[in-house]
Amino acid sequence: MDEMEFMVAYHCAPALAGIKPSNLVSFCSQKHSGLDARLAAWNRQLGPSGICFEKVCKCKKRVLVLVYRRKKMEALLADEAVAAELEKAGYPVREGLEAVIGYLKTRLAASGGFPHEVGLFLGYPLEDVHGFVRSGGRGYKMNGYWKVYSDEKKAEELFRRYTKCRKAVCARLGMGMSITRLFAAA
């Protein structure tokens, strides 16, 4: 099995399938030296389906890739509460998706850590992002794909959907399918 494909499938299946706006996957720079060529190929093959692969952070040892559905990300930026939150953090929301992702890259490079608003890009509820910031990551009701501070039932259902999606996509890769074959027409 192709390791890079499996990593993308495992970490990004919900975004690939369109049930969340984006996912992040981290690659080892040395181990995955062909990453740029692979990302270009995936963008060429899956771009017409609205799936995008973008390097958002690169350090000595790792490359962080944002895998996203263009329409879902644009809808996310159109949400008034999310847009207001991102604007408070300095994002040029009114300039469009490319400008926002460009600013995300700047924030990731400058932060020395993970800026909390990344959760919004990943489709985490605004209340949970606020809860995490307020509590410093403590006092959550539930922990899964993110730390939940608000609606546990809704989060539980989303966690189940994400896990089911991940298992289904990884199983298909295990049967010899590729992510391009699975999602090119999606």
Secondary structure by P-SEA (a helix, b strand, c coil): ccaaaaaaaaaccccccccccbbbbbbccccccaaaaaaaaaaaacccccbbbbbccccccbbbbbbbcaaaaaaaaacaaaaaaaaaacccccccaaaaaaaaaaaaaaaccccccccccccccaaaaaaaaaaccccccccccccccccaaaaaaaaaaaaaaaaaaaaaaaaccccccccccc
